[in-house]
Every structure is written in structure tokens, then in C-alpha cells.
């Protein structure tokens, strides 16, 4: 295990954008990438992503912190499968803590090396 890690991953210029070090944040929706027809949690593919998550979640449990966003992040169903969880204070589905994850990348997208994007940044195709 390395003794020092500088960055956890992101998209684009990871020094000056919203997606810098997304695997260090407990916001699953920022970790999602769309590749072709699949939506993946890119931190699941980072060599240290699951380890960082486990350490964070262990620390939250030891401290007794009860924040809905953290609880969703530490829920395996949310992080691995994208099962949506809503805030207890939210009557509507306006702020989901989990995004939909379909971890099955098609062979075509894989072998074409299709570029992935965060869902909010996906390019729109002109007809």
C-alpha cells in the first residue's frame, strides 16, 4: 500500500474542475461516467477506490456520524449497484444520493475504447 497518494482520479483537467479527486468525495453521483450505453462508477475501477471508501466509512462509523449522504455512500447497494436512496427530509426525488449504475460495458464500447463522460458533461450529437 502506498504511503502517499496525490490524486484520486477525475475527468478532464483534474486540477481546476468540479471532477477533481472524485474518489475522495462521498458523493457517488460525481463518480459516475457514461460509456456508450452503460453508466459506471469509475472509482470502482481505481486501484485504491474501494480501499479509500472502506477507510472513510469505517471512520464515519467509529465517530458515529449520521449524515444521509455519507450513509448512502457507505451503502454497498448505492456504491456498487446504484440503488437510489433519498434523503429522509426530502418528500420528492429531487436529490438522489445514488445514480443509476449499470456496470456492464458492452464489448463493442470496450474494444472501440469508447471515451466515457460524466453524465452532465456528455457531448450532444448534432443531427
ABEGO torsion letter per residue (X at the ends): XBABBABAEEBEBAAABAABGAAABABAAAABBBBEABBBBAAAABAAAAAAAAAAAAAAAAAGBBBAAAAAAABAAAAAAGBBBBBAABABAABBABBBBBABBBAAAAAAGBBBBBAAABBBBBX
